[in-house]
Amino acid sequence: MSTRSEHHTVPLSVLLKRELANEKIEMPEIVHGQASQSKKGEDFTLVKTEFQRVLGDEVRTYSVFGLFDGHNGSAAAIYTKENLLNNVIAAIPPDLNRDEWVAALPRALVAGFVKTDNDFKEKAQTSGTTVSFVIIEGWIVTVASVGDSRCILESTEGDIHYLSADHRLECDEAERDRITASGGEVGRLNTGGGAEIGPLRCWPGGLCLSRSIGDMDVGEFIVPVPYVKQVKLSSAGGKLIISSDGVWDAISAEVALDCCRGMPPEAAAAQIVKEAVQAKGLRDDTTCIVIDIQPQEKPPAPLPPMKKQEKGVFKSMFRRKSSKSSSQVDKQYIEPDVVEELFEEGSAMLSERLDAKYPICNMFKLFMCAVCQAEIKFGEGISIHSGSSNLRKLRPWDGPFLCGGCQEKKEAMEGRRPSGVKVTS
């Protein structure tokens, strides 16, 4: 007597729907918009969507968004906009697979920021710039930042994640201690007679920030080493807002998100800028980029703006509505709506940020400078760990290695040699 097989057959239509669902979940649709109101003309943006990377027969696409808020002129912001991405990509070995490439981004961003700063300072210009730099590869978002521009993420659940750090001297005691230990001075503007006004500044130069690209007249203890955070979104996606301090000095993240609720990115960016200008007036360049990261299938039509909602109410605005015949298939392949943190590091020390303890063995080549990618002749490279007093670190002859120029840059940032070129009045 035969028994019925325990295996269950799956209709072809269901298999095809599953395959289609997997394809849509693998790569999101990225829709962006930007808006700006100018006071000084020193804010600049970089937008590159569907940038391609070829590895063998595979072509991967990623998107890049940058916001550069210049000060003391626009030269540093323009130079960084034109050169930072190339410097970051040059620091990633060309033969990495997708997972290795994503894992290499945090170190490559550090190297790219430092090289951009070093190259710009060779031009002997004194302007500087903040940077918020975002790379989106699939559902993974990597953000590197110096200064006080800011990048926030709202998940479809309504949770807000801060993907950048404020490098203002006023609010970061550790950065103040680092600067004074490296030879700088921190204090408020003295108007005479002992009266002090305004925010904490670094002297010489009077910069309110502890990190930037450029600013050679302030000293190299104002470092270009970025805070880097990398997160993985669920396949439900989320919303990014990248804005200069002209926005964040006027409104909070919650207000920025609420004021543009239900709007497409272009209208949302314009509304955030409008809200900020209405709150404080146009005191500074005010720039905003809004990016929706969502499943490839179009979401429901935008809902009208709502004044105030409780956390978790907004999920339905981002998820797509499926028909009854495919709803069960969709539910099986939509991940829980969570944001997974993959990497976070904010140290200003290159020996920590370019540490050889790294999962990718070929991240740094033996005869290439880890920062500027210049070839190093045998016996001329200097280990990133040279002079380290931390016994936990590797031996001084272990890599990665720096060329002589980048080693001098590292020592200057750590206060181990006279800093920068002094500009006299």
C-alpha positions as CSV (number, residue, x, y, z in Angstrom):
1,M,0.0,0.0,0.0
2,S,1.6,3.2,-1.1
3,T,1.6,6.4,1.0
4,R,1.4,9.9,-0.2
5,S,4.7,11.8,-0.4
6,E,5.5,14.2,2.4
7,H,6.8,16.8,-0.1
8,H,4.5,19.7,-1.0
9,T,4.5,21.0,-4.5
10,V,4.6,24.8,-5.0
11,P,2.7,26.4,-7.9
12,L,4.9,27.9,-10.6
13,S,3.1,31.3,-10.2
14,V,4.2,31.3,-6.5
15,L,7.8,30.5,-7.4
16,L,7.9,33.3,-9.9
17,K,6.4,35.7,-7.4
18,R,9.0,34.7,-4.9
19,E,11.8,35.2,-7.4
20,L,10.4,38.6,-8.3
21,A,10.1,39.5,-4.6
22,N,13.8,38.5,-4.0
23,E,14.9,40.7,-6.9
24,K,13.0,43.7,-5.6
25,I,14.2,43.3,-2.1
26,E,17.9,43.0,-3.1
27,M,18.1,46.5,-4.6
28,P,15.9,49.4,-3.4
29,E,14.6,52.3,-5.4
30,I,16.2,55.6,-4.4
31,V,14.4,58.8,-5.0
32,H,15.9,62.1,-4.0
33,G,15.2,65.8,-4.0
34,Q,17.1,68.9,-2.8
35,A,16.4,72.5,-2.0
36,S,18.5,75.5,-0.8
37,Q,18.3,79.2,0.1
38,S,21.6,81.0,-0.1
39,K,23.0,83.7,2.2
40,K,26.7,83.4,1.5
41,G,26.8,81.0,-1.5
42,E,29.1,78.6,0.3
43,D,26.9,75.4,0.4
44,F,27.4,72.8,-2.3
45,T,25.9,69.4,-3.0
46,L,27.0,66.3,-4.8
47,V,24.5,63.8,-6.2
48,K,25.5,60.7,-8.1
49,T,22.8,58.0,-8.5
50,E,23.3,54.6,-10.0
51,F,27.1,54.9,-10.0
52,Q,28.5,51.6,-11.4
53,R,31.2,49.3,-10.2
54,V,32.2,46.4,-12.4
55,L,33.7,43.2,-10.9
56,G,34.1,40.4,-13.4
57,D,30.7,39.7,-15.0
58,E,28.8,41.5,-12.2
59,V,27.8,45.1,-12.2
60,R,26.9,46.7,-8.9
61,T,25.3,50.1,-8.6
62,Y,25.5,52.5,-5.7
63,S,24.5,56.1,-5.0
64,V,26.5,59.0,-3.5
65,F,25.2,62.1,-1.8
66,G,27.4,64.9,-0.4
67,L,26.7,68.2,1.4
68,F,29.6,70.6,1.8
69,D,29.1,73.7,3.9
70,G,32.0,76.1,3.3
71,H,33.2,78.9,5.6
72,N,35.8,81.6,5.1
73,G,35.2,81.3,1.3
74,S,33.9,78.5,-1.0
75,A,37.2,77.0,-2.2
76,A,37.4,74.1,0.2
77,A,33.8,73.1,-0.4
78,I,34.2,73.2,-4.2
79,Y,37.5,71.3,-4.1
80,T,36.1,68.6,-1.7
81,K,33.0,68.2,-3.9
82,E,35.2,67.6,-6.9
83,N,37.8,65.3,-5.4
84,L,36.5,63.5,-2.3
85,L,34.7,60.6,-4.0
86,N,37.6,59.8,-6.3
87,N,40.0,59.7,-3.3
88,V,37.6,57.4,-1.4
89,I,37.2,55.0,-4.3
90,A,41.0,55.0,-4.9
91,A,41.5,53.7,-1.4
92,I,39.4,50.5,-2.0
93,P,41.2,47.6,-3.8
94,P,39.5,47.0,-7.1
95,D,39.1,43.2,-6.8
96,L,36.8,43.1,-3.7
97,N,33.4,41.4,-3.9
98,R,30.3,43.2,-2.8
99,D,30.4,42.3,0.9
100,E,34.2,43.1,1.1
101,W,33.6,46.4,-0.8
102,V,31.0,47.5,1.7
103,A,33.1,46.4,4.7
104,A,36.1,48.4,3.3
105,L,34.1,51.7,3.0
106,P,34.7,52.9,6.6
107,R,38.5,52.8,6.3
108,A,38.5,54.1,2.7
109,L,36.4,57.1,3.8
110,V,38.9,57.9,6.5
111,A,41.8,57.7,4.0
112,G,39.8,59.7,1.4
113,F,39.0,62.5,3.8
114,V,42.6,62.9,5.0
115,K,44.0,62.8,1.5
116,T,41.5,65.5,0.3
117,D,42.4,67.7,3.2
118,N,46.1,67.2,2.6
119,D,45.9,67.9,-1.1
120,F,43.8,71.0,-0.6
121,K,46.1,72.5,2.0
122,E,48.9,72.3,-0.6
123,K,47.0,75.1,-2.4
124,A,47.7,77.4,0.6
125,Q,44.1,78.5,0.8
126,T,42.5,79.2,4.2
127,S,38.9,78.3,3.6
128,G,37.3,75.2,5.2
129,T,34.3,73.1,4.8
130,T,32.1,70.7,6.8
131,V,31.2,67.4,5.0
132,S,28.3,65.0,5.2
133,F,29.0,62.2,2.8
134,V,26.6,59.3,2.1
135,I,27.1,56.1,0.1
136,I,24.1,53.8,-0.4
137,E,24.8,50.3,-1.7
138,G,21.7,48.1,-1.7
139,W,20.1,48.5,1.7
140,I,23.4,49.5,3.4
141,V,23.9,53.2,4.1
142,T,27.4,54.5,5.1
143,V,27.8,58.0,6.3
144,A,31.1,59.9,7.0
145,S,31.0,63.4,8.5
146,V,33.1,66.3,9.8
147,G,31.7,69.5,11.1
148,D,28.1,70.4,12.1
149,S,26.1,69.4,9.1
150,R,23.9,66.5,9.9
151,C,22.4,63.3,8.4
152,I,19.4,61.6,10.0
153,L,17.5,58.5,9.1
154,E,13.9,57.7,9.8
155,S,12.9,54.0,9.6
156,T,9.5,53.1,8.3
157,E,8.6,52.3,12.0
158,G,9.1,56.0,12.8
159,D,12.4,55.6,14.7
160,I,15.0,58.4,14.2
161,H,18.7,57.4,13.9
162,Y,21.5,60.0,13.9
163,L,24.1,58.9,11.4
164,S,26.5,61.8,11.8
165,A,28.2,63.6,14.7
166,D,28.3,67.3,15.6
167,H,31.9,68.4,15.8
168,R,31.2,71.6,17.6
169,L,33.6,72.6,20.4
170,E,30.7,73.8,22.5
171,C,29.2,70.3,22.9
172,D,32.2,67.9,22.8
173,E,34.5,67.9,25.8
174,A,36.6,65.1,24.4
175,E,37.4,67.0,21.3
176,R,38.3,70.1,23.4
177,D,40.7,68.0,25.4
178,R,42.2,66.5,22.2
179,I,42.8,70.0,20.7
180,T,44.4,71.4,23.8
181,A,46.6,68.3,24.2
182,S,47.7,68.8,20.5
183,G,48.8,72.4,21.0
184,G,45.6,74.4,20.3
185,E,43.7,76.8,22.6
186,V,40.0,76.7,23.2
187,G,38.1,79.7,24.4
188,R,35.4,82.3,23.7
189,L,35.8,85.5,21.9
190,N,37.2,88.2,24.3
191,T,35.8,91.6,23.8
192,G,38.1,93.3,26.2
193,G,37.9,93.8,29.9
194,G,37.5,90.1,30.6
195,A,34.1,89.8,28.9
196,E,33.7,86.7,26.7
197,I,30.9,86.1,24.2
198,G,29.8,83.6,21.7
199,P,30.5,79.8,21.3
200,L,33.8,78.1,22.2
201,R,36.3,78.5,19.5
202,C,39.8,77.1,18.6
203,W,42.6,79.6,18.5
204,P,44.4,80.7,16.4
205,G,41.7,81.1,13.7
206,G,38.6,81.2,15.9
207,L,36.9,78.2,14.4
208,C,33.9,76.8,16.3
209,L,34.5,73.3,14.9
210,S,36.9,70.6,15.9
211,R,36.9,68.8,12.6
212,S,36.7,70.0,9.0
213,I,38.5,69.8,5.6
214,G,40.8,72.8,5.0
215,D,41.2,75.6,7.6
216,M,45.0,75.5,7.4
217,D,45.2,78.8,9.3
218,V,43.7,77.2,12.4
219,G,46.1,74.4,12.8
220,E,46.2,70.7,11.9
221,F,44.7,69.7,15.3
222,I,41.5,70.6,13.5
223,V,41.4,67.2,11.9
224,P,39.7,65.9,8.7
225,V,39.2,62.4,10.2
226,P,35.5,61.7,9.9
227,Y,33.0,60.1,12.2
228,V,31.7,57.0,10.2
229,K,28.5,55.1,10.8
230,Q,27.2,52.2,8.6
231,V,23.7,50.7,9.0
232,K,21.6,48.2,7.1
233,L,18.0,48.9,6.5
234,S,15.3,46.3,6.3
235,S,13.7,45.9,2.9
236,A,10.9,48.3,4.0
237,G,13.4,51.1,3.5
238,G,13.5,54.5,5.2
239,K,14.1,58.2,4.7
240,L,17.3,60.2,4.9
241,I,17.6,63.9,5.5
242,I,21.0,65.6,5.0
243,S,21.1,69.3,5.9
244,S,23.5,72.0,6.7
245,D,23.5,73.8,10.0
246,G,21.2,76.4,8.6
247,V,18.5,73.8,9.0
248,W,19.5,72.2,12.3
249,D,20.1,75.6,14.1
250,A,16.5,76.4,13.4
251,I,14.5,73.2,13.7
252,S,14.9,69.7,15.3
253,A,15.0,66.4,13.5
254,E,11.4,65.7,14.7
255,V,10.1,69.0,13.3
256,A,12.0,68.4,10.0
257,L,10.4,65.0,9.5
258,D,6.9,66.1,10.6
259,C,6.7,69.2,8.5
260,C,7.2,67.2,5.2
261,R,5.2,64.1,6.2
262,G,3.8,62.4,3.1
263,M,5.6,64.6,0.5
264,P,7.8,63.3,-2.3
265,P,11.5,64.1,-1.7
266,E,11.7,67.3,-3.9
267,A,8.8,68.9,-2.1
268,A,10.0,67.6,1.3
269,A,13.4,69.2,0.9
270,A,11.8,72.5,-0.1
271,Q,9.4,72.4,2.9
272,I,12.2,71.7,5.4
273,V,14.2,74.7,4.1
274,K,11.1,76.8,4.2
275,E,10.3,75.8,7.8
276,A,13.9,76.5,8.9
277,V,13.9,80.0,7.3
278,Q,10.6,80.8,8.8
279,A,11.8,79.8,12.2
280,K,15.0,81.8,12.4
281,G,15.2,83.8,9.2
282,L,17.8,83.4,6.5
283,R,20.9,83.8,8.7
284,D,23.1,81.2,6.9
285,D,23.1,79.1,3.7
286,T,20.3,76.6,4.3
287,T,20.5,73.4,2.2
288,C,18.6,70.1,2.5
289,I,18.7,66.8,0.6
290,V,15.9,64.3,1.2
291,I,16.3,60.6,0.1
292,D,13.6,58.0,0.1
293,I,15.0,54.4,0.1
294,Q,12.1,52.1,-0.7
295,P,11.2,48.8,-2.3
296,Q,11.3,49.0,-6.1
297,E,7.5,48.7,-6.4
298,K,5.9,52.1,-6.0
299,P,4.5,52.9,-2.5
300,P,0.9,54.2,-2.0
301,A,0.1,57.7,-3.1
302,P,1.5,60.3,-0.5
303,L,-0.8,61.2,2.3
304,P,-1.4,64.9,3.2
305,P,0.9,66.3,5.9
306,M,0.0,65.5,9.5
307,K,0.9,67.6,12.4
308,K,1.8,65.1,15.1
309,Q,1.9,61.3,15.2
310,E,3.0,58.7,17.7
311,K,6.0,56.4,16.9
312,G,5.1,53.5,14.6
313,V,2.1,55.2,12.9
314,F,4.0,56.0,9.7
315,K,4.9,52.5,8.6
316,S,1.9,52.2,6.3
317,M,3.0,55.3,4.4
318,F,6.2,53.5,3.2
319,R,5.1,49.9,2.7
320,R,3.5,48.9,-0.5
321,K,-0.1,47.6,-0.5
322,S,-0.2,44.1,-2.1
323,S,-3.2,42.4,-3.6
324,K,-4.8,39.5,-1.7
325,S,-3.3,36.9,-4.1
326,S,0.3,38.0,-3.4
327,S,0.1,39.3,0.2
328,Q,1.2,36.0,1.7
329,V,4.2,35.8,-0.6
330,D,5.2,39.4,0.2
331,K,5.0,38.9,3.9
332,Q,7.4,35.9,3.8
333,Y,10.1,38.0,2.1
334,I,9.8,41.4,3.8
335,E,12.2,41.6,6.7
336,P,11.3,43.0,10.1
337,D,11.4,46.7,10.0
338,V,14.6,47.2,11.9
339,V,17.8,49.2,11.3
340,E,21.0,47.1,12.0
341,E,24.1,48.9,13.0
342,L,27.1,47.5,11.2
343,F,29.9,50.0,12.1
344,E,30.5,53.1,14.2
345,E,33.7,54.9,15.0
346,G,34.6,58.5,15.7
347,S,38.2,58.4,16.9
348,A,40.5,61.2,15.5
349,M,43.6,58.9,15.6
350,L,44.7,57.4,12.3
351,S,46.4,54.6,14.0
352,E,43.0,53.4,15.3
353,R,41.0,54.2,12.2
354,L,43.4,52.5,9.8
355,D,44.2,49.6,12.1
356,A,45.4,46.4,10.3
357,K,43.1,44.3,12.5
358,Y,40.6,44.1,9.7
359,P,38.6,41.3,8.1
360,I,39.8,42.0,4.6
361,C,43.4,40.8,4.3
362,N,44.1,42.7,1.1
363,M,42.6,46.0,2.2
364,F,46.1,47.6,2.4
365,K,48.9,46.7,0.0
366,L,52.4,46.4,1.3
367,F,54.0,49.0,-1.0
368,M,51.1,51.6,-1.1
369,C,50.5,54.4,1.3
370,A,47.2,53.7,3.1
371,V,46.1,57.4,2.8
372,C,47.3,58.8,-0.5
373,Q,47.8,55.5,-2.4
374,A,51.3,56.6,-3.6
375,E,53.8,53.8,-4.2
376,I,56.3,53.3,-1.4
377,K,59.7,52.0,-2.2
378,F,61.0,49.1,-0.2
379,G,62.2,50.3,3.2
380,E,60.6,53.7,3.0
381,G,57.2,53.0,4.3
382,I,56.4,54.0,7.9
383,S,53.9,51.8,9.9
384,I,50.8,53.5,11.0
385,H,51.7,52.1,14.5
386,S,55.1,53.7,14.6
387,G,55.6,55.5,17.9
388,S,52.4,54.0,19.4
389,S,52.6,53.6,23.2
390,N,49.6,51.3,23.3
391,L,50.9,47.8,23.9
392,R,47.7,46.3,22.5
393,K,48.7,47.5,19.0
394,L,50.6,45.5,16.5
395,R,54.4,45.7,16.2
396,P,55.8,48.9,14.7
397,W,56.9,47.0,11.5
398,D,53.3,45.8,10.9
399,G,51.2,47.6,8.3
400,P,49.4,49.4,7.0
401,F,52.1,51.9,5.9
402,L,52.2,55.6,5.3
403,C,54.5,57.6,3.0
404,G,56.7,60.3,4.5
405,G,54.2,63.1,3.7
406,C,51.2,61.3,5.2
407,Q,53.2,60.3,8.3
408,E,54.0,64.0,8.8
409,K,50.3,64.8,8.4
410,K,49.5,62.1,11.1
411,E,52.0,63.5,13.5
412,A,50.8,67.1,13.0
413,M,47.2,66.0,13.8
414,E,48.4,64.3,17.0
415,G,50.4,67.4,18.0
416,R,53.8,65.7,17.6
417,R,55.3,68.3,15.3
418,P,54.6,72.0,14.7
419,S,51.2,72.4,13.0
420,G,50.5,73.7,9.6
421,V,51.4,77.0,8.0
422,K,50.8,80.0,10.2
423,V,49.1,82.9,8.5
424,T,50.0,86.3,9.8
425,S,47.9,89.3,9.6
